[in-house]
Amino acid sequence: RITLSEEIYALELYLALEEMRFENGFEYNIKVSEMIDADMVRIPSMIIQPYVENAIKHGLLHKKENRKLDINFFREDLYLIATIEDNGIGRKKAEELKIIKDSKHKPFSTQANETRLKILNAGNETTVGVMITDKFTQDGLPTGTFVRLSILLS
């Protein structure tokens, strides 16, 4: 386990590198609730990054402008909640593009993270929970993806 501060520092480095790769860049914000001491909270290392990577590579990469990514940390009861929200093209459109590119494999990072979560949660009360929600306009057009991670604080 590492501190939330260390995880955020790694995320900021990763996001800065990814932003340099993008034509016209993208906007990102990381917010931590005042109710959290990021130097005291400990979480599994690199638990947030794969979801941030998916938001960038599958959601924002295919959008031409006005790309946004918001990462928030707050506490609910015994859990640290991390949310990752992008305004990208959405999972359905990203899947369609993947089919067009004839890439039929599941991304390694997705498989690796699913396996890692199973290991973290094995034999315990759920340590880390994940919920992924697709966002849509009232007309049914995709407007991005919302990921919510619940991490049991020890």
DSSP file (Angstrom, degrees, kcal/mol; ACC not computed):
  #  RESIDUE AA STRUCTURE BP1 BP2  ACC     N-H-->O    O-->H-N    N-H-->O    O-->H-N    TCO  KAPPA ALPHA  PHI   PSI    X-CA   Y-CA   Z-CA
    1    1 A R              0   0    0      0, 0.0     2,-0.3     0, 0.0    41,-0.0   0.000 360.0 360.0 360.0 149.2    0.0    0.0    0.0
    2    2 A I  E     -A   43   0A   0     41,-2.8    41,-2.8     1,-0.0     2,-0.1  -0.821 360.0 -90.4-127.5 168.8    1.0    3.6   -0.7
    3    3 A T  E  >  -A   42   0A   0     -2,-0.3     4,-2.0    39,-0.2    39,-0.2  -0.438  32.0-118.7 -76.9 156.6   -0.4    6.9    0.5
    4    4 A L  H  > S+     0   0    0     37,-2.1     4,-2.7    34,-0.6     5,-0.2   0.863 116.0  60.1 -60.9 -35.5   -3.0    8.7   -1.5
    5    5 A S  H  > S+     0   0    0     33,-2.4     4,-2.3    36,-0.3    -1,-0.2   0.910 104.9  48.0 -58.3 -43.1   -0.5   11.5   -1.9
    6    6 A E  H  > S+     0   0    0     32,-0.3     4,-2.3     2,-0.2    -1,-0.2   0.897 111.4  50.2 -65.6 -40.5    1.9    9.2   -3.7
    7    7 A E  H  X S+     0   0    0     -4,-2.0     4,-2.3     2,-0.2    -2,-0.2   0.918 111.3  48.5 -63.4 -43.3   -0.8    7.8   -5.9
    8    8 A I  H  X S+     0   0    0     -4,-2.7     4,-2.7     2,-0.2    -2,-0.2   0.898 109.1  53.0 -64.7 -40.8   -1.9   11.4   -6.9
    9    9 A Y  H  X S+     0   0    0     -4,-2.3     4,-2.1     2,-0.2    -1,-0.2   0.932 110.2  47.6 -60.2 -45.5    1.7   12.3   -7.6
   10   10 A A  H  X S+     0   0    0     -4,-2.3     4,-2.4     1,-0.2    -2,-0.2   0.901 111.9  50.9 -62.4 -40.8    2.1    9.3   -9.9
   11   11 A L  H  X S+     0   0    0     -4,-2.3     4,-3.1     2,-0.2     5,-0.2   0.906 108.1  52.1 -62.5 -42.2   -1.2   10.2  -11.6
   12   12 A E  H  X S+     0   0    0     -4,-2.7     4,-2.2     2,-0.2    -2,-0.2   0.899 110.8  47.5 -63.6 -40.3   -0.1   13.8  -12.1
   13   13 A L  H  X S+     0   0    0     -4,-2.1     4,-2.0     2,-0.2    -1,-0.2   0.938 114.0  47.4 -63.3 -46.8    3.2   12.7  -13.8
   14   14 A Y  H  X S+     0   0    0     -4,-2.4     4,-2.5     1,-0.2    -2,-0.2   0.926 112.9  48.3 -60.4 -46.4    1.2   10.2  -16.0
   15   15 A L  H  X S+     0   0    0     -4,-3.1     4,-2.6     1,-0.2    -1,-0.2   0.880 108.7  53.4 -64.8 -38.6   -1.3   12.9  -17.0
   16   16 A A  H  X S+     0   0    0     -4,-2.2     4,-1.4    -5,-0.2    -1,-0.2   0.904 111.0  46.9 -63.2 -40.8    1.3   15.4  -17.8
   17   17 A L  H  X S+     0   0    0     -4,-2.0     4,-0.9     2,-0.2    -2,-0.2   0.927 113.7  47.1 -65.4 -45.2    3.0   13.0  -20.1
   18   18 A E  H >X S+     0   0    0     -4,-2.5     4,-0.9     1,-0.2     3,-0.6   0.887 107.1  57.3 -64.5 -38.9   -0.2   12.0  -21.8
   19   19 A E  H >< S+     0   0    0     -4,-2.6     3,-0.6     1,-0.2    -1,-0.2   0.866 102.0  56.1 -61.4 -35.5   -1.3   15.6  -22.2
   20   20 A M  H 3< S+     0   0    0     -4,-1.4    -1,-0.2     1,-0.2    -2,-0.2   0.806 103.3  55.4 -65.9 -28.8    2.0   16.3  -24.2
   21   21 A R  H << S+     0   0    0     -4,-0.9     2,-0.3    -3,-0.6    -1,-0.2   0.744  92.4  89.8 -74.7 -23.7    1.1   13.5  -26.7
   22   22 A F  S X< S-     0   0    0     -4,-0.9     3,-1.1    -3,-0.6     2,-0.4  -0.564  78.0-127.8 -83.6 133.2   -2.3   15.0  -27.5
   23   23 A E  T 3  S+     0   0    0     -2,-0.3    -2,-0.1     1,-0.3    -1,-0.1  -0.661 103.9   6.8 -69.9 130.7   -2.8   17.5  -30.3
   24   24 A N  T 3  S-     0   0    0     -2,-0.4    -1,-0.3    -4,-0.1    43,-0.2   0.483 111.3-127.8  68.0   4.7   -4.6   20.4  -28.6
   25   25 A G    <   -     0   0    0     -3,-1.1     2,-0.3    -6,-0.2    42,-0.3   0.069  19.9-103.5  58.7-167.9   -4.1   18.7  -25.2
   26   26 A F        -     0   0    0     -4,-0.1     2,-0.4    40,-0.1    42,-0.2  -0.973  21.3-115.6-152.3 158.2   -6.8   18.0  -22.7
   27   27 A E  E     +b   68   0B   0     40,-2.9    42,-1.9    -2,-0.3     2,-0.4  -0.798  33.4 178.5 -97.9 134.9   -7.9   19.5  -19.5
   28   28 A Y  E     -b   69   0B   0     -2,-0.4     2,-0.4    40,-0.2    42,-0.2  -0.994  10.1-169.8-137.7 149.3   -7.7   17.5  -16.3
   29   29 A N  E     -b   70   0B   0     40,-2.1    42,-2.8    -2,-0.4     2,-0.5  -0.998   5.5-164.5-135.3 136.9   -8.4   18.2  -12.6
   30   30 A I  E     -b   71   0B   0     -2,-0.4     2,-0.4    40,-0.2    42,-0.2  -0.991  15.0-177.7-121.3 123.2   -7.6   16.2   -9.5
   31   31 A K  E     -b   72   0B   0     40,-2.6    42,-2.0    -2,-0.5     2,-0.5  -0.966  11.3-165.0-125.3 138.8   -9.5   17.2   -6.4
   32   32 A V  E     -b   73   0B   0     -2,-0.4    42,-0.2    40,-0.2    -2,-0.0  -0.987  29.8-113.8-122.0 127.8   -9.2   15.8   -2.9
   33   33 A S    >   -     0   0    0     40,-2.7     3,-1.7    -2,-0.5    41,-0.0  -0.230  19.6-124.9 -56.8 144.9  -11.9   16.4   -0.2
   34   34 A E  T 3  S+     0   0    0      1,-0.3    -1,-0.1     3,-0.1    40,-0.1   0.676 108.9  69.4 -64.3 -16.6  -10.8   18.5    2.7
   35   35 A M  T 3  S+     0   0    0      2,-0.0     2,-0.5    40,-0.0    -1,-0.3   0.434  89.4  77.8 -81.8   0.9  -12.0   15.7    4.9
   36   36 A I    <   -     0   0    0     -3,-1.7     2,-1.0    37,-0.1     3,-0.1  -0.940  66.5-151.7-117.6 130.5   -9.1   13.4    3.7
   37   37 A D    >>  -     0   0    0     -2,-0.5     3,-2.2     1,-0.1     4,-2.0  -0.847  13.7-164.8 -94.9  98.6   -5.5   13.6    4.8
   38   38 A A  T 34 S+     0   0    0     -2,-1.0   -33,-2.4     1,-0.3   -34,-0.6   0.676  85.1  58.4 -63.0 -18.1   -3.9   12.3    1.6
   39   39 A D  T 34 S+     0   0    0    -35,-0.2    -1,-0.3   -36,-0.1   -36,-0.1   0.619 112.5  39.2 -84.2 -12.4   -0.6   11.7    3.5
   40   40 A M  T <4 S+     0   0    0     -3,-2.2     2,-0.3   -37,-0.0    -2,-0.2   0.728  93.0  90.4-106.4 -30.1   -2.3    9.3    5.9
   41   41 A V     <  -     0   0    0     -4,-2.0   -37,-2.1   112,-0.0     2,-0.4  -0.530  61.9-158.4 -72.9 131.0   -4.8    7.4    3.7
   42   42 A R  E     +A    3   0A   0     -2,-0.3   112,-0.4   -39,-0.2   -39,-0.2  -0.935  16.6 167.6-116.6 135.0   -3.2    4.2    2.3
   43   43 A I  E     -A    2   0A   0    -41,-2.8   -41,-2.8    -2,-0.4     2,-0.1  -0.895  46.5 -78.4-136.1 163.6   -4.5    2.4   -0.8
   44   44 A P    >   -     0   0    0      0, 0.0     3,-1.0     0, 0.0    76,-0.0  -0.436  62.2-102.6 -61.3 138.5   -3.2   -0.3   -3.2
   45   45 A S  T 3  S+     0   0    0      1,-0.2   -41,-0.0     2,-0.1    -3,-0.0  -0.294  96.3   6.3 -66.7 148.5   -0.6    1.2   -5.5
   46   46 A M  T 3  S+     0   0    0      1,-0.1    -1,-0.2    -3,-0.1   -39,-0.0   0.779  84.7 132.1  52.9  34.1   -1.6    2.0   -9.1
   47   47 A I  S <  S+     0   0    0     -3,-1.0     4,-0.3     2,-0.1    -1,-0.1   0.763  74.6  39.1 -83.8 -25.9   -5.2    1.2   -8.5
   48   48 A I  S >> S+     0   0    0      2,-0.1     4,-1.6     1,-0.1     3,-1.1   0.831  99.3  74.7 -90.8 -37.0   -6.5    4.4  -10.1
   49   49 A Q  H 3> S+     0   0    0      1,-0.3     4,-3.0     2,-0.2     5,-0.2   0.819  88.5  56.8 -53.2 -44.3   -4.2    4.7  -13.1
   50   50 A P  H 3> S+     0   0    0      0, 0.0     4,-2.0     0, 0.0    -1,-0.3   0.863 109.5  47.4 -59.9 -32.9   -5.6    1.9  -15.3
   51   51 A Y  H <> S+     0   0    0     -3,-1.1     4,-2.0    -4,-0.3    -2,-0.2   0.861 112.3  49.1 -74.5 -35.6   -9.0    3.6  -15.2
   52   52 A V  H  X S+     0   0    0     -4,-1.6     4,-2.1     2,-0.2    -1,-0.2   0.916 110.6  51.7 -65.7 -43.4   -7.5    7.0  -16.0
   53   53 A E  H  X S+     0   0    0     -4,-3.0     4,-3.1     1,-0.2     5,-0.3   0.913 109.2  49.7 -59.8 -44.2   -5.5    5.4  -18.9
   54   54 A N  H  X>S+     0   0    0     -4,-2.0     4,-2.4    -5,-0.2     5,-0.7   0.907 108.5  53.1 -62.2 -41.4   -8.7    3.9  -20.3
   55   55 A A  I  X>S+     0   0    0     -4,-2.0     5,-2.3     3,-0.2     4,-0.9   0.901 116.3  39.9 -60.3 -40.4  -10.5    7.3  -20.1
   56   56 A I  I  <>S+     0   0    0     -4,-2.1     5,-2.4     3,-0.2    -2,-0.2   0.963 121.7  38.3 -73.4 -53.1   -7.7    8.8  -22.1
   57   57 A K  I  <5S+     0   0    0     -4,-3.1    -3,-0.2     1,-0.2    -2,-0.2   0.789 129.9  27.4 -75.7 -28.4   -7.0    6.2  -24.6
   58   58 A H  I  <5S+     0   0    0     -4,-2.4    -3,-0.2    -5,-0.3    -1,-0.2   0.659 133.2  26.5-108.2 -18.7  -10.5    5.0  -25.3
   59   59 A G  I  <<S+     0   0    0     -4,-0.9    30,-1.6    -5,-0.7    -3,-0.2   0.833 127.4  28.4-107.5 -56.1  -12.6    8.1  -24.6
   60   60 A L  I > <S+     0   0    0     -5,-2.3     3,-1.8    28,-0.2    -3,-0.2   0.819 106.1  70.1 -82.4 -31.7  -10.6   11.3  -25.0
   61   61 A L  T 3 <S+     0   0    0     -5,-2.4    -1,-0.2     1,-0.3    -4,-0.1   0.848 101.2  47.4 -55.6 -37.6   -8.1   10.2  -27.7
   62   62 A H  T 3  S+     0   0    0     -3,-0.2     2,-0.4    -6,-0.2    -1,-0.3   0.431  95.2  89.2 -88.6   0.7  -10.8   10.0  -30.4
   63   63 A K    <   -     0   0    0     -3,-1.8     4,-0.1     1,-0.1     3,-0.1  -0.803  65.9-151.4 -98.5 142.0  -12.3   13.4  -29.5
   64   64 A K        -     0   0    0     -2,-0.4     2,-0.3     1,-0.1    -1,-0.1   0.821  66.3  -3.1 -86.2 -32.5  -10.9   16.4  -31.3
   65   65 A E  S    S+     0   0    0      1,-0.1    -1,-0.1   -39,-0.0   -40,-0.1  -0.929 106.5  44.1-152.7 172.5  -11.4   19.3  -28.8
   66   66 A N        +     0   0    0     -2,-0.3     2,-0.4     1,-0.2    -1,-0.1   0.885  68.0 174.1  53.4  44.7  -12.8   20.2  -25.4
   67   67 A R        -     0   0    0    -42,-0.3   -40,-2.9   -43,-0.2     2,-0.4  -0.702   4.2-179.7 -86.6 129.7  -11.4   17.1  -23.8
   68   68 A K  E     -b   27   0B   0     -2,-0.4    19,-1.5   -42,-0.2     2,-0.4  -0.984  16.5-176.7-135.9 143.8  -11.9   16.9  -20.0
   69   69 A L  E     -bC  28  86B   0    -42,-1.9   -40,-2.1    -2,-0.4     2,-0.4  -0.984   7.0-170.0-138.6 124.8  -11.0   14.5  -17.3
   70   70 A D  E     -bC  29  85B   0     15,-2.8    15,-2.8    -2,-0.4     2,-0.5  -0.967   2.6-173.1-119.5 130.8  -12.0   14.9  -13.7
   71   71 A I  E     -bC  30  84B   0    -42,-2.8   -40,-2.6    -2,-0.4     2,-0.4  -0.991  10.8-178.2-123.1 124.6  -10.6   12.8  -10.8
   72   72 A N  E     -bC  31  83B   0     11,-2.1    11,-2.6    -2,-0.5     2,-0.4  -0.950  12.8-163.5-127.7 144.2  -12.1   13.2   -7.4
   73   73 A F  E     +bC  32  82B   0    -42,-2.0   -40,-2.7    -2,-0.4     2,-0.3  -0.995  24.4 145.1-126.7 129.4  -11.4   11.7   -4.0
   74   74 A F  E     - C   0  81B   0      7,-2.2     7,-3.7    -2,-0.4     2,-0.4  -0.938  40.5-106.8-152.1 173.6  -13.7   11.8   -1.0
   75   75 A R  E     - C   0  80B   0     -2,-0.3     2,-0.4     5,-0.2     5,-0.2  -0.881  21.8-179.0-114.1 138.7  -14.8    9.6    1.9
   76   76 A E  E >   - C   0  79B   0      3,-2.6     3,-2.6    -2,-0.4     2,-0.1  -0.948  65.6 -59.0-132.1 112.7  -18.0    7.7    2.5
   77   77 A D  T 3  S-     0   0    0     -2,-0.4    -1,-0.0     1,-0.3     0, 0.0  -0.324 122.8 -11.5  52.3-119.3  -18.2    5.9    5.8
   78   78 A L  T 3  S+     0   0    0     -2,-0.1    75,-3.0    -3,-0.1     2,-0.4   0.273 122.2  89.0 -92.3  10.4  -15.3    3.4    5.8
   79   79 A Y  E <   -CD  76 152B   0     -3,-2.6    -3,-2.6    73,-0.2     2,-0.5  -0.864  66.2-141.8-117.2 143.1  -14.5    3.9    2.1
   80   80 A L  E     -CD  75 151B   0     71,-2.9    71,-2.9    -2,-0.4     2,-0.5  -0.883  27.6-152.1 -88.6 128.2  -12.3    6.2    0.1
   81   81 A I  E     -CD  74 150B   0     -7,-3.7    -7,-2.2    -2,-0.5     2,-0.5  -0.910  12.8-172.9-106.3 129.0  -14.3    6.9   -3.1
   82   82 A A  E     -CD  73 149B   0     67,-2.4    67,-3.2    -2,-0.5     2,-0.4  -0.987   4.2-168.0-118.9 128.1  -12.3    7.8   -6.3
   83   83 A T  E     -CD  72 148B   0    -11,-2.6   -11,-2.1    -2,-0.5     2,-0.5  -0.951   7.8-168.7-118.3 139.7  -14.2    8.9   -9.3
   84   84 A I  E     +CD  71 147B   0     63,-2.3    63,-2.7    -2,-0.4     2,-0.4  -0.986  13.7 177.7-125.3 117.7  -12.8    9.3  -12.8
   85   85 A E  E     +CD  70 146B   0    -15,-2.8   -15,-2.8    -2,-0.5     2,-0.3  -0.980   3.4 178.5-129.1 127.2  -15.1   11.1  -15.3
   86   86 A D  E     -CD  69 145B   0     59,-2.4    59,-0.7    -2,-0.4   -17,-0.2  -0.845  29.9-143.2-121.4 161.8  -14.3   11.9  -18.9
   87   87 A N        +     0   0    0    -19,-1.5    57,-0.2    -2,-0.3   -18,-0.1  -0.192  60.8 128.8-111.2  38.5  -16.3   13.7  -21.6
   88   88 A G  S    S-     0   0    0    -20,-0.1   -28,-0.2    57,-0.1   -29,-0.1   0.248  78.3 -73.3 -79.0-156.7  -15.0   11.4  -24.3
   89   89 A I  S    S-     0   0    0    -30,-1.6     4,-0.5     1,-0.2   -30,-0.1   0.532  73.2-117.3 -84.4  -7.4  -16.7    9.3  -27.0
   90   90 A G     >  -     0   0    0      3,-0.1     4,-2.0     1,-0.1    -1,-0.2   0.071  26.3 -81.2  87.9 159.1  -18.1    6.7  -24.6
   91   91 A R  H  > S+     0   0    0     53,-0.3     4,-2.4     2,-0.2     5,-0.2   0.853 123.5  54.9 -68.5 -36.6  -17.5    3.0  -24.4
   92   92 A K  H  > S+     0   0    0      2,-0.2     4,-2.2     1,-0.2    -1,-0.2   0.947 111.9  42.8 -64.0 -47.9  -19.9    1.9  -27.1
   93   93 A K  H  > S+     0   0    0     -4,-0.5     4,-2.3     1,-0.2    -1,-0.2   0.889 113.3  53.1 -65.7 -38.8  -18.3    4.2  -29.7
   94   94 A A  H  X S+     0   0    0     -4,-2.0     4,-1.9     1,-0.2    -1,-0.2   0.895 109.1  49.8 -62.5 -39.3  -14.8    3.2  -28.6
   95   95 A E  H  X S+     0   0    0     -4,-2.4     4,-2.1     2,-0.2    -2,-0.2   0.900 108.8  52.3 -65.7 -40.7  -15.8   -0.5  -29.0
   96   96 A E  H  X S+     0   0    0     -4,-2.2     4,-2.2     1,-0.2    -2,-0.2   0.912 109.8  48.7 -61.5 -42.0  -17.1    0.2  -32.5
   97   97 A L  H  X S+     0   0    0     -4,-2.3     4,-2.1     1,-0.2    -1,-0.2   0.870 108.6  54.0 -65.5 -36.1  -13.8    1.9  -33.4
   98   98 A K  H  <>S+     0   0    0     -4,-1.9     5,-2.5     2,-0.2    -1,-0.2   0.894 108.5  49.1 -64.7 -39.4  -11.9   -1.1  -32.0
   99   99 A I  H ><5S+     0   0    0     -4,-2.1     3,-1.6     1,-0.2    -2,-0.2   0.907 108.8  53.0 -65.3 -41.8  -14.0   -3.4  -34.2
  100  100 A I  H 3<5S+     0   0    0     -4,-2.2    -2,-0.2     1,-0.3    -1,-0.2   0.894 107.9  50.4 -59.8 -39.6  -13.2   -1.2  -37.2
  101  101 A K  T 3<5S-     0   0    0     -4,-2.1    -1,-0.3    -5,-0.1    -2,-0.2   0.459 114.6-122.7 -77.6   0.2   -9.5   -1.5  -36.4
  102  102 A D  T < 5 +     0   0    0     -3,-1.6     2,-0.8     1,-0.2    -3,-0.2   0.850  61.9 146.3  61.3  36.9  -10.0   -5.3  -36.3
  103  103 A S      < +     0   0    0     -5,-2.5    -1,-0.2     1,-0.1    -2,-0.1  -0.893  15.4 167.7-105.1 104.6   -8.7   -5.5  -32.7
  104  104 A K        +     0   0    0     -2,-0.8     2,-0.2    -3,-0.1    -1,-0.1   0.334  40.9 101.4-102.4   7.0  -10.7   -8.3  -31.1
  105  105 A H  S    S-     0   0    0      1,-0.0     3,-0.1     0, 0.0    -2,-0.0  -0.617  76.4-113.3 -93.1 153.6   -8.6   -8.7  -27.9
  106  106 A K        -     0   0    0     -2,-0.2     5,-0.1     1,-0.1    -2,-0.1  -0.680  47.9 -97.7 -78.0 132.8   -9.5   -7.3  -24.5
  107  107 A P     >  -     0   0    0      0, 0.0     4,-2.1     0, 0.0     3,-0.3  -0.207  26.4-129.0 -54.6 140.9   -6.9   -4.7  -23.5
  108  108 A F  H  > S+     0   0    0      1,-0.2     4,-3.2     2,-0.2     5,-0.2   0.896 106.9  55.6 -58.6 -42.8   -4.2   -6.1  -21.3
  109  109 A S  H  > S+     0   0    0      1,-0.2     4,-2.2     2,-0.2    -1,-0.2   0.876 107.8  49.3 -61.8 -36.6   -4.6   -3.3  -18.7
  110  110 A T  H  > S+     0   0    0     -3,-0.3     4,-2.3     2,-0.2    -1,-0.2   0.938 114.3  44.4 -66.6 -46.9   -8.3   -4.1  -18.3
  111  111 A Q  H  X S+     0   0    0     -4,-2.1     4,-2.3     1,-0.2    -2,-0.2   0.926 114.2  50.0 -61.6 -45.7   -7.6   -7.9  -17.9
  112  112 A A  H  X S+     0   0    0     -4,-3.2     4,-2.4     1,-0.2    -1,-0.2   0.898 111.6  47.7 -62.8 -41.4   -4.7   -7.2  -15.5
  113  113 A N  H  X S+     0   0    0     -4,-2.2     4,-2.6    -5,-0.2    -1,-0.2   0.896 110.1  51.9 -69.0 -39.3   -6.8   -4.8  -13.4
  114  114 A E  H  X S+     0   0    0     -4,-2.3     4,-1.9     2,-0.2    -2,-0.2   0.922 112.7  46.2 -60.7 -43.0   -9.7   -7.3  -13.2
  115  115 A T  H  X S+     0   0    0     -4,-2.3     4,-2.1     2,-0.2    -2,-0.2   0.915 111.8  51.3 -64.7 -43.0   -7.3  -10.0  -12.1
  116  116 A R  H  X S+     0   0    0     -4,-2.4     4,-2.7     1,-0.2    -2,-0.2   0.899 108.6  50.8 -62.5 -41.4   -5.7   -7.7   -9.5
  117  117 A L  H  X S+     0   0    0     -4,-2.6     4,-2.2     2,-0.2    11,-0.2   0.893 108.2  52.8 -64.3 -39.0   -9.1   -6.7   -8.1
  118  118 A K  H  X S+     0   0    0     -4,-1.9     4,-0.9     2,-0.2    -1,-0.2   0.910 111.5  46.6 -61.2 -41.8  -10.1  -10.4   -7.7
  119  119 A I  H >< S+     0   0    0     -4,-2.1     3,-0.6     2,-0.2    -2,-0.2   0.931 112.4  49.1 -66.3 -45.8   -6.8  -11.0   -5.8
  120  120 A L  H 3< S+     0   0    0     -4,-2.7    -1,-0.2     1,-0.2    -2,-0.2   0.856 117.8  41.3 -60.7 -35.1   -7.3   -7.9   -3.6
  121  121 A N  H >< S+     0   0    0     -4,-2.2     3,-1.6    -5,-0.2    -1,-0.2   0.534  84.7 123.3 -92.4  -7.5  -10.9   -9.0   -2.8
  122  122 A A  T << S-     0   0    0     -4,-0.9     3,-0.1    -3,-0.6    -3,-0.0  -0.343  88.5  -7.0 -61.8 125.5  -10.2  -12.7   -2.3
  123  123 A G  T 3  S+     0   0    0      1,-0.2    -1,-0.3    -2,-0.1     2,-0.3   0.511 118.0  93.8  72.3   4.7  -11.3  -14.0    1.0
  124  124 A N  S <  S-     0   0    0     -3,-1.6    -1,-0.2     1,-0.0     2,-0.2  -0.762  90.3 -88.9-119.6 165.7  -12.1  -10.5    2.4
  125  125 A E  S    S-     0   0    0     -2,-0.3    27,-0.1     1,-0.2    -1,-0.0  -0.553  82.7 -67.6 -61.9 146.2  -15.1   -8.3    2.6
  126  126 A T        -     0   0    0     -2,-0.2    -1,-0.2     1,-0.2     3,-0.2  -0.136  57.3-176.0 -47.8 120.9  -14.9   -6.4   -0.7
  127  127 A T  S    S+     0   0    0      1,-0.3    25,-3.4   -10,-0.2     2,-0.4   0.863  71.7  21.3 -86.9 -42.7  -11.8   -4.3   -0.4
  128  128 A V  E     -E  151   0B   0     23,-0.2     2,-0.4   -11,-0.2    -1,-0.3  -0.990  68.7-173.2-132.3 124.7  -12.1   -2.5   -3.8
  129  129 A G  E     -E  150   0B   0     21,-2.5    21,-2.6    -2,-0.4     2,-0.4  -0.895   6.0-160.2-114.9 148.1  -15.4   -2.1   -5.7
  130  130 A V  E     -E  149   0B   0     -2,-0.4     2,-0.4    19,-0.2    19,-0.2  -0.991   9.9-179.1-131.2 135.0  -15.8   -0.7   -9.2
  131  131 A M  E     -E  148   0B   0     17,-2.0    17,-2.7    -2,-0.4     2,-0.5  -0.995   8.2-165.7-131.6 127.2  -18.8    0.7  -11.0
  132  132 A I  E     -E  147   0B   0     -2,-0.4     2,-0.4    15,-0.2    15,-0.2  -0.957   7.0-174.1-117.0 128.3  -18.6    2.0  -14.5
  133  133 A T  E     -E  146   0B   0     13,-3.3    13,-2.9    -2,-0.5     2,-0.3  -0.974  18.7-137.8-125.4 131.5  -21.4    4.1  -16.0
  134  134 A D  E     -E  145   0B   0     -2,-0.4     2,-0.4    11,-0.2    11,-0.2  -0.692  21.5-141.5 -83.9 139.4  -21.8    5.4  -19.5
  135  135 A K  E     +E  144   0B   0      9,-2.7     8,-2.6    -2,-0.3     9,-0.7  -0.819  22.4 178.4-104.9 143.1  -23.0    9.0  -19.8
  136  136 A F  E     -E  142   0B   0     -2,-0.4     2,-0.1     6,-0.3   -46,-0.0  -0.966  27.8-117.1-140.1 153.9  -25.5   10.1  -22.5
  137  137 A T    >   -     0   0    0      4,-2.7     3,-1.7    -2,-0.3     6,-0.1  -0.279  46.8 -95.9 -74.6 174.1  -27.3   13.3  -23.5
  138  138 A Q  T 3  S+     0   0    0      1,-0.3    -1,-0.1     2,-0.1    -2,-0.0   0.773 128.7  57.5 -62.9 -24.8  -31.1   13.4  -23.3
  139  139 A D  T 3  S-     0   0    0      2,-0.1    -1,-0.3     1,-0.0     0, 0.0   0.408 123.3-105.8 -86.4   2.3  -31.1   12.4  -27.0
  140  140 A G  S <  S+     0   0    0     -3,-1.7    -2,-0.1     1,-0.3     3,-0.0   0.592  71.8 143.2  87.0  10.3  -29.1    9.3  -26.3
  141  141 A L        -     0   0    0      1,-0.1    -4,-2.7     2,-0.0    -1,-0.3  -0.666  57.0-106.8 -84.1 139.2  -25.7   10.5  -27.6
  142  142 A P  E     + E   0 136B   0      0, 0.0    -6,-0.3     0, 0.0     3,-0.1  -0.397  36.0 176.3 -68.0 138.7  -22.7    9.4  -25.6
  143  143 A T  E     -     0   0B   0     -8,-2.6     2,-0.3     1,-0.4    -7,-0.2   0.157  53.8 -77.3-127.3  16.6  -21.0   12.0  -23.5
  144  144 A G  E     - E   0 135B   0     -9,-0.7    -9,-2.7   -57,-0.2    -1,-0.4  -0.806  51.6 -68.6 125.7-164.8  -18.3   10.0  -21.8
  145  145 A T  E     -DE  86 134B   0    -59,-0.7   -59,-2.4    -2,-0.3     2,-0.4  -0.971  24.5-154.3-137.3 146.5  -17.8    7.6  -19.0
  146  146 A F  E     -DE  85 133B   0    -13,-2.9   -13,-3.3    -2,-0.3     2,-0.4  -0.990  11.9-170.8-124.0 124.4  -18.0    7.7  -15.2
  147  147 A V  E     -DE  84 132B   0    -63,-2.7   -63,-2.3    -2,-0.4     2,-0.5  -0.952   2.0-168.3-117.1 135.1  -16.0    5.3  -13.0
  148  148 A R  E     -DE  83 131B   0    -17,-2.7   -17,-2.0    -2,-0.4     2,-0.5  -0.979   1.8-169.6-125.5 119.0  -16.4    5.0   -9.2
  149  149 A L  E     -DE  82 130B   0    -67,-3.2   -67,-2.4    -2,-0.5     2,-0.6  -0.914   5.9-160.4-106.3 132.6  -14.0    3.0   -7.1
  150  150 A S  E     -DE  81 129B   0    -21,-2.6   -21,-2.5    -2,-0.5     2,-0.6  -0.965  10.2-171.2-112.8 117.6  -14.8    2.2   -3.5
  151  151 A I  E     -DE  80 128B   0    -71,-2.9   -71,-2.9    -2,-0.6   -23,-0.2  -0.939  22.1-129.4-116.5 115.6  -11.6    1.4   -1.5
  152  152 A L  E     -D   79   0B   0    -25,-3.4     2,-0.3    -2,-0.6   -73,-0.2  -0.435  24.9-133.4 -63.1 125.8  -12.1    0.0    2.0
  153  153 A L              0   0    0    -75,-3.0  -110,-0.1    -2,-0.2    -1,-0.1  -0.639 360.0 360.0 -83.1 138.3   -9.9    2.0    4.4
  154  154 A S              0   0    0   -112,-0.4    -1,-0.1    -2,-0.3  -111,-0.1   0.432 360.0 360.0-105.7 360.0   -7.8    0.0    6.8
